[in-house]
Each structure stands twice: as structure tokens, then as C-alpha cells.
Amino acid sequence: MFSDLVQKSAHALGKALRTGFARAGLIMLSLSLTTTAQAVWQDPLNTPALATEKAHEALLLDVIRVDQRLVAVGGHGHIIYSDDQGASWTQASVPVSVTLTAVYFPSGDYGWAVGHDGVILHSTDGGKTWSKQFDGYKANEAMVEGARAKKAKAAARLEEAEANGDDIAIEDAEIALEDATFGLEDALYDLETGSTKPFLDVWFYDAKRGFAVGAYGMFFHTSDGGQSWQDASARLNNPQRLHINAISLVGPQSLTVAGEMGMLLRSDDLGETWSVQESPYDGSLFGIVAKGDKQLLFGLRGHVYESLDGGVVWNEIDTGSEQTVLSGVVGKEHTLLVGNAGSVVVFDQSLSQPEATTLEGRKGYAAAAETSDGHFVLVGEAGVMRLNAEAELIHQTISMAAGDL
């Protein structure tokens, strides 16, 4: 999933590359031009990622540790993986060349990656090879179907209110019907426009149940491992179709989604039902990390908030940095928040005592993962960077190995 770096964004990158990398925003289409006099467009949803020895030095927007392996995703459909703590990387076989914004593995073998043009990819071999499950064309069709159902439900609600003669209920139903009508108009427009909306994050509970979220309120669910995806946006109180930048597990059965304009929603039944949380901030939020009942919520311009009661009450904390925070990772000894202009904020084991630092080069970082040896790998606008357990740069050459492309 840096203007707010891809908002993981093309508002700012195209998440600022989200004034950081932002995972939500208007996303630019990726065009492929030939060298002939007349440019020929190739749909990146049907164009495999090109093999390159420089994928580890190019734009990468997310990274995750899968057992002993690291998997990172980014621009041009690049997916790379490492089995040696990030010292060397191999490029995976990927059937698309769109920008990929997020990746998640609920187990060692099964993983999903999402990105621009509504793409959802799936791997069954730990990230070595990928297949396309879903894309923006299918997403648009599903959202039209969902919008029609929502409008029909709103119309029935208004009819019932009018029959009961309840003026307040009638007014509420009229507003709901108006919102549903606008939503259907938007969905029909999107269907005509094409597969332009990006997914910005993905999360799976197990190999069957998962969610993909993104720009303009995209919220899709699967219960069969991605064989089918359903538009589940009607579960959320998001009539403005605000960008959903992140979805995170914050408790055994609890999920939180964060997005633009301070959007903060919580589910305590693994995504079946959602309620609005009081948000401490009205700007874009890019994610949340949790350890026990303590949570850290982060967003634009260095705004970081902590909750000691599972997200009920939030208090802003001074991290010493005003740079936009795009992602975070909870490690064994330290928790890292990373973002724009080389910004890294290091917390101790209890998610306390933040210390801000700026990495040399001041490149934007979109995500981080802890390696199995307690070090960290960061990814961003300049590819892969390695840090030791104290969040200090490891000055060692990072290489790309030959893959099976």
C-alpha cells in the first residue's frame, strides 16, 4: 500500500512518496510505451512484471516476515524475497506490472498482495510465484451490485417510514436514500471508467478469511481463500467513501481500519460488524500497531497517539519528529515507526520512550519488518535498507540473486 508516499499514494507519490508515502489517494495509471512512432498501451493487469537486477533498489511499499523469509512488494509489479535476513533478494514471478502496495501472509505458504487497479494476487509457495485472483474490473462490477442492493434497501426503509408517518425516520431514510443514490452513480461511473482504484492494504485471519481495503472506501472480503471476493463496504459507516489506508489486528478477535479525515472503525468479531471509534485526529491516519492493550496510532505530520485501554481513549505523544508516519512494526526488543524523509521512531518493549532519528539519505520509508535475528529491514522509495537491533544502519551491500522468471 511520499504525499502521503502512494496516498501508500499518488496524491503525493502516485500511499507522497500516503505526504509521506500515503496509502490512500488518487492513483496514477501505469502506462507502457513502445519505442515505435505510435505508442501502444499494454494493460499492466495483463502484463507480467519484467525481470530486473535492480528491484531491491527501486520503489517498494511493503515488507513482511514469513517464518525465516522476507517478502517485499512495490512498483512495476515487483515482488522480491530474501532467505538470509535481507542481505540478498530474489525476484518472484508475478503476472502483473501494476504498483503493489501491501502484502500479508497468515501462514508460511499462503500469502496475498494487493495494489493499483484493484489487483489481488495470491501465492501458495511462500511468495516465490503469484497468480491473479481479482482486479479492478471485477471490483467495479461487485461495487455496482452492492450499490444497487444498498439503494433498494434504502428505498424500502423510506417506504416503511412513510407508511408509519414518523417524520424523523422519514428524514433519516431520505438522507440514506440520497447517499445510496450517489453511491450507485459513483459505482456506475467507475464501471465505465475502468480499473483505476487501488487497494492499499490486505489482512488475512487464516488461509480462508481475509479483507482487502483501499481508496474511495473499497472494502472487500473473502471466506474461501480469495476464490471469490465480495464487496463488504456496506458493513462500514463510510458514506463519504473515504480512503481506507490500513486494516490491522489489534486483539484476538478485534480489527481496526484507519483512513483519511481521521477515519477510525473497529470490529470485535473479525470484521462481521463495525463501529465508529472516536478519533483523536481529523487528518489522514495510516495505521496502528498493538501490543497487549497498548496501541500506537499514527498519521500525517508526525501525529502519533497512544491508547492504554485497547483504543477507547487516545493521547497524543511527542515523538520528536514531525515527519509523516506511514507504517510500524512491533519487534522483540523495539517497536519502529517509519515514514517520510528517513524518519524512524524507536520505542522500547513496552511501546514507550520514543526516540526519533533520521537515516542518512533522508529517503522515505513505507514499511518495516523485523528479521529472525532481531534486526530490521525497511523498504521505501530507494528499495531495501537494513538496520541492526538498535535501529542503526547496516553498511553492507545488498544484492539480487538470479530468479526463475
C-alpha positions in Angstrom: 0.0 0.0 0.0 5.9 10.4 -0.2 2.5 12.7 -0.3 1.0 11.0 1.7 4.3 8.2 -0.5 1.4 6.3 -2.8 -1.8 8.2 -0.6 0.7 4.2 0.1 -0.5 7.2 -2.7 -0.3 9.0 -5.8 -1.7 12.1 -4.2 1.8 12.6 -3.1 4.0 9.8 -4.6 1.1 8.3 -7.2 0.1 5.9 0.0 3.8 11.3 -1.3 6.0 9.2 -1.9 0.3 8.5 1.6 2.9 13.5 2.3 4.8 10.5 3.2 4.2 7.5 1.0 0.4 7.7 1.7 -1.5 4.5 1.1 -4.6 6.3 0.0 -5.0 9.0 -2.6 -5.6 9.3 -6.3 -3.5 6.7 -8.0 -1.9 7.2 -11.4 -2.3 4.5 -14.1 0.9 2.8 -15.1 1.4 3.1 -18.9 3.8 1.1 -21.0 5.0 2.8 -24.2 6.8 1.2 -27.1 9.6 2.8 -29.0 7.7 2.9 -32.2 6.2 6.1 -33.6 2.8 5.3 -32.2 2.7 4.4 -28.5 0.9 1.1 -27.8 -0.7 0.8 -24.4 -0.4 -2.6 -22.6 -2.8 -3.3 -19.8 -0.5 -3.7 -16.7 -3.1 -6.1 -15.3 -2.2 -8.5 -18.1 1.5 -7.7 -18.4 3.9 -9.7 -16.3 6.5 -7.9 -14.2 9.8 -7.6 -16.0 12.9 -9.2 -14.6 15.4 -6.7 -13.2 18.6 -6.9 -11.2 17.6 -3.6 -9.5 14.3 -4.5 -8.0 15.8 -4.2 -4.5 16.8 -0.6 -5.2 13.5 0.5 -6.7 10.3 1.7 -5.1 9.0 -0.9 -2.5 5.9 -0.2 -0.4 5.5 -3.1 2.0 7.5 -5.9 3.5 6.6 -8.8 5.8 8.5 -11.6 7.5 7.1 -15.1 6.7 8.8 -17.6 9.1 12.5 -17.1 8.1 11.7 -15.4 4.8 11.1 -11.7 4.0 8.8 -10.8 1.2 8.6 -7.2 -0.2 6.3 -5.6 -2.9 6.4 -2.4 -4.8 6.4 -0.6 -8.2 6.0 -2.3 -11.6 4.7 -5.5 -10.1 7.9 -6.2 -8.3 7.9 -8.8 -5.6 11.2 -9.9 -4.1 12.0 -12.3 -1.3 15.0 -13.0 0.9 16.0 -16.0 2.9 19.2 -14.5 4.6 17.8 -11.6 6.7 17.6 -9.3 3.8 21.2 -9.5 2.6 20.3 -10.9 -0.8 17.0 -11.0 -2.7 15.3 -13.0 -5.4 12.6 -11.7 -7.7 9.4 -13.6 -7.8 7.3 -14.5 -10.8 4.4 -12.0 -10.9 1.6 -11.9 -13.7 1.0 -8.1 -13.5 3.1 -4.9 -13.7 1.0 -2.6 -11.6 2.3 -1.0 -8.4 1.8 -3.3 -5.5 1.0 -1.6 -2.2 0.7 -4.3 0.5 1.4 -7.9 1.3 0.3 -10.3 4.0 0.9 -13.9 4.9 -1.3 -15.6 7.6 1.0 -18.7 7.2 4.3 -19.7 5.8 2.9 -20.7 2.3 -0.2 -18.8 1.7 0.0 -15.1 1.0 -1.8 -12.2 -0.7 -0.6 -9.0 -2.3 -2.7 -6.0 -3.4 -2.2 -2.9 -5.4 -3.2 -0.4 -8.1 -6.0 -1.1 -10.5 -7.8 -3.2 -7.8 -5.4 -6.1 -8.2 -5.3 -9.0 -5.7 -2.5 -11.6 -6.1 -2.1 -15.0 -4.3 0.9 -17.2 -3.5 0.9 -20.8 -2.3 4.6 -21.3 -2.1 5.8 -18.6 0.3 6.0 -15.8 -2.2 8.1 -17.4 -5.0 5.3 -17.3 -7.5 2.0 -15.5 -7.7 -1.3 -15.7 -9.5 -4.0 -13.1 -10.1 -7.3 -13.6 -8.1 -9.1 -10.3 -8.6 -8.8 -6.9 -10.3 -10.4 -3.6 -10.7 -12.8 -4.7 -13.4 -14.3 -7.4 -11.1 -14.2 -4.9 -8.2 -16.3 -2.3 -10.2 -18.9 -5.0 -11.1 -19.1 -6.1 -7.5 -19.4 -2.5 -6.2 -22.3 -1.7 -8.7 -24.1 -4.8 -7.5 -23.6 -3.8 -3.9 -24.6 -0.2 -4.5 -27.8 -1.3 -6.2 -28.7 -3.5 -3.2 -27.9 -0.7 -0.8 -30.2 1.7 -2.8 -33.0 -0.9 -2.8 -32.7 -1.3 0.9 -32.7 2.4 1.5 -35.8 2.8 -0.7 -37.6 0.1 1.3 -36.6 1.9 4.5 -38.1 5.1 3.3 -41.3 3.4 2.2 -41.7 1.9 5.6 -41.0 5.2 7.4 -43.6 7.0 5.2 -46.1 4.2 6.0 -45.5 4.7 9.7 -45.7 8.5 9.4 -42.6 9.0 11.5 -41.2 12.4 10.4 -37.7 11.8 12.0 -37.5 8.3 10.5 -38.6 9.7 7.1 -35.9 12.4 7.2 -33.2 9.8 8.1 -34.4 7.5 5.4 -34.4 10.2 2.8 -30.8 11.0 3.6 -29.8 7.4 3.4 -31.5 7.0 0.1 -29.8 10.1 -1.2 -26.4 8.7 -0.1 -27.2 5.4 -1.7 -28.2 7.0 -4.9 -25.0 9.0 -5.1 -23.1 5.8 -4.3 -24.7 3.9 -7.2 -24.0 6.8 -9.5 -20.3 6.7 -8.5 -20.1 3.0 -8.9 -21.6 3.1 -12.4 -19.1 5.9 -13.3 -16.3 3.7 -12.0 -17.5 0.8 -14.0 -17.4 2.9 -17.2 -14.0 4.4 -16.3 -12.2 1.1 -15.7 -9.9 -0.5 -13.2 -8.4 2.7 -11.7 -8.9 2.4 -7.9 -6.0 1.0 -5.8 -6.2 -1.4 -2.9 -3.9 -0.1 -0.1 -3.8 -2.9 2.5 -4.7 -6.5 2.9 -5.1 -8.7 6.0 -6.0 -12.4 6.5 -7.0 -14.2 9.6 -6.2 -17.6 8.1 -5.9 -19.2 4.7 -9.6 -18.7 4.0 -10.8 -15.4 5.7 -9.4 -12.0 4.7 -10.0 -8.4 3.7 -8.6 -6.1 1.1 -9.2 -2.3 1.6 -8.4 0.8 -0.4 -9.2 4.1 -2.0 -12.7 5.5 -2.2 -14.0 3.2 0.5 -13.1 -0.1 -1.2 -13.7 -2.9 1.4 -13.7 -6.5 0.1 -14.0 -9.7 2.0 -13.3 -13.4 1.1 -14.2 -16.5 3.1 -12.8 -19.0 0.6 -9.2 -18.0 0.3 -9.8 -15.5 -2.5 -11.6 -17.8 -4.9 -14.4 -15.2 -4.6 -14.3 -11.6 -3.2 -17.4 -9.7 -2.1 -17.9 -6.0 -1.7 -18.4 -5.6 2.1 -18.4 -1.8 2.2 -22.0 -1.8 3.4 -20.7 -3.1 6.8 -18.8 0.2 7.4 -20.2 3.6 8.3 -18.4 5.4 5.5 -21.0 7.2 3.3 -18.3 9.6 2.0 -16.3 6.7 0.6 -13.2 7.9 2.4 -9.9 6.2 1.6 -9.1 3.2 3.8 -5.4 3.2 4.3 -4.9 0.3 6.7 -6.5 -2.7 8.4 -4.8 -4.2 11.5 -5.4 -6.9 14.1 -5.4 -5.2 17.5 -6.8 -8.1 19.6 -7.7 -11.8 19.4 -10.9 -11.0 17.6 -10.5 -7.3 17.1 -9.7 -5.3 13.9 -9.2 -1.6 13.3 -9.3 0.2 10.0 -7.8 3.7 9.7 -8.1 6.2 6.9 -8.4 9.7 5.7 -10.1 12.5 7.7 -9.4 10.7 10.9 -11.4 7.6 10.0 -11.2 5.0 12.7 -13.5 2.0 12.8 -13.3 -1.1 15.0 -14.7 -4.7 14.8 -14.6 -7.2 17.7 -15.9 -10.1 15.7 -13.2 -10.4 13.0 -14.9 -7.9 10.6 -18.5 -9.0 10.6 -19.8 -5.8 12.3 -18.0 -2.5 12.7 -18.5 0.6 14.9 -17.1 4.1 14.7 -14.3 4.9 17.2 -13.8 8.4 18.4 -10.7 9.6 16.5 -8.1 11.8 18.1 -7.2 13.4 14.8 -9.0 14.7 11.7 -6.2 14.3 9.3 -5.2 11.1 7.4 -4.3 8.1 9.5 -2.0 5.5 8.0 -2.0 2.6 10.5 -1.9 1.2 14.0 0.3 -1.2 15.9 -0.7 -3.0 19.1 1.0 -4.9 21.9 -1.5 -6.2 24.5 -3.9 -3.4 25.4 -1.4 -0.7 24.3 -1.8 0.7 20.8 0.0 3.3 18.7 -1.9 5.2 16.1 -0.1 7.3 13.5 -0.6 9.6 10.6 0.3 12.8 8.9 3.0 15.3 10.1 4.3 13.1 12.9 1.0 12.7 14.7 1.3 9.7 16.9 -1.3 8.7 19.6 -1.2 6.0 22.3 -4.0 4.1 23.9 -3.6 2.1 27.1 -7.2 0.7 27.1 -7.4 -1.0 23.7 -8.3 2.1 21.7 -11.0 3.7 23.8 -9.0 6.7 24.9 -6.2 8.2 22.9 -3.5 10.7 23.9 -1.0 12.3 21.6 2.6 11.7 22.3 5.7 13.7 21.4 8.0 11.5 19.3 10.4 14.3 18.5 9.6 14.1 14.8 7.1 16.0 12.6 7.5 13.7 9.6 4.5 11.7 8.4 4.5 8.2 9.8 3.4 5.6 7.3 4.0 2.2 9.0 5.2 0.4 12.1 6.4 -2.9 13.3 6.4 -4.4 16.8 9.7 -6.3 17.4 11.1 -8.4 20.2 13.1 -5.6 21.8 12.0 -2.4 20.0 9.0 -1.1 18.0 9.7 1.0 15.0 7.6 3.6 13.2 8.9 4.7 9.8 7.9 7.4 7.3 9.0 10.4 5.3 12.4 11.8 4.8 14.3 9.0 6.6 12.2 9.3 9.7 12.5 6.4 12.2 11.0 6.5 15.7 12.1 3.8 18.1 10.1 2.6 21.1 11.1 0.2 23.8 9.5 -3.2 24.6 6.5 -1.5 26.3 5.9 0.9 23.4 7.2 3.7 25.5 10.2 6.2 25.5 10.2 7.1 21.8 13.4 8.3 20.2 13.4 9.8 16.8 16.2 9.6 14.3 16.8 10.4 10.7 18.5 7.9 8.5 21.2 9.2 6.1 19.9 10.0 2.7 16.6 11.1 4.1 14.7 8.7 1.8 11.1 7.9 2.6 10.2 4.5 4.1 6.9 2.9 3.6 7.2 -0.2 5.8 9.4 -2.3 8.1 9.8 -5.9 9.2 11.9 -7.5 11.9 14.2 -10.3 10.8 14.5 -13.6 12.6 17.9 -12.4 14.1 16.3 -9.3 15.7 17.4 -6.8 13.0 15.1 -4.7 10.8 14.5 -4.4 7.1 13.0 -1.1 5.8 11.6 -0.6 2.3 10.7 2.6 0.5 11.5 4.9 -2.3 15.0 3.7 -2.7 14.3 0.0 -2.1 15.7 -2.0 0.8 17.6 -0.8 3.8 18.8 -2.8 6.7 19.1 -1.8 10.4 20.5 -3.5 13.4 18.6 -4.2 16.6 19.4 -0.7 17.8 17.9 0.8 14.6 21.3 1.7 13.2 22.2 1.4 9.5 24.0 -1.8 8.5 26.5 -0.7 5.9 26.7 -3.9 3.8 26.0 -4.4 0.2 22.5 -5.8 -0.6 22.3 -7.9 -3.7 19.8 -9.6 -6.1 20.1 -13.3 -6.9 19.0 -14.8 -10.1 15.4 -15.9 -10.0 13.2 -18.3 -12.0 11.4 -15.7 -14.1 
